[in-house]
Each structure stands twice: as C-alpha cells, then as structure tokens.
Amino acid sequence: QVQLVESGGGLVQPGGSLRLSCAASGSISSINNMGWYRQAPGKQRELVADITSGGSTNYADFAKGRFTISRDNAKKTVYLQMNNLKSDDTAVYYCNLGLWSSGWYQTYWGRGTQVTVSS
C-alpha cells in the first residue's frame, strides 16, 4: 500500500511564498518521475512542474521563474517552492508520483492541498 501525504498549502497574500511537500510511504522500491499539478475551479487539471529521478526538471510557462521543484530521494519527498504568488495561482495542488511497488509500476495521486492567494 502506497500513501502520499501533501502539506504546505494555505492562504497567502499576492507576492507571498509557500512551500508544498508531498511525502510517499509504503512498499516502494523506487520512484521515477515526481510532479505537481493544479486544478482551479471550473478548469482542467494542469501540470505545474515535474522532476525526473535524475533531477531534470520541467515547468509550465506560468511557473518558470517563480516556482522551483525539488526532491529528496532518501525521504521519498517532492517539494514545490512557490514565490511571487498571484491570484491566478489559487487552486488545489496535487502531487503525482510514478513508482515501482511490489513489482508493479503505477502512478499515484495525492489528495490535494488548497492554495489560496488573496489579499
């Protein structure tokens, strides 16, 4: 059984910062890609950023220059540092991990953490 636990969301003023974390636990052999997605009300879920097992990163255009994704393989955790937040960043943020567990490769989603940017 694999579980993903997200934390770090909340209410922040425009221009502020938040750091999201997503920790995986359970029977995990290895983790490949780790990523963050977001879904705003009435919109489709979209990629924010992802990072490979080798550390290569990929960002959505809106995230470039403001967000930084990183991972700690020993802790099985992926982070998303978000700076200069804007009201348009308000959404539920989900982590997504591709990992090997019990001989199977699967992708897992976290339950989401709310980020609200408002004055």
Buried (B, 14 or more C-beta within 10 A) or exposed (E): EBEBBBEBBEEBEEEBEBBBBBBBEEEBEEBEBBBBBBBBEEEEBEBBBBBBBEEEBBBBEBBEEBBBBBBEEEEBBBBBBBEEBEEEBBBBBBBBBBBBBEEEEEEBBBEBBEBBBEE
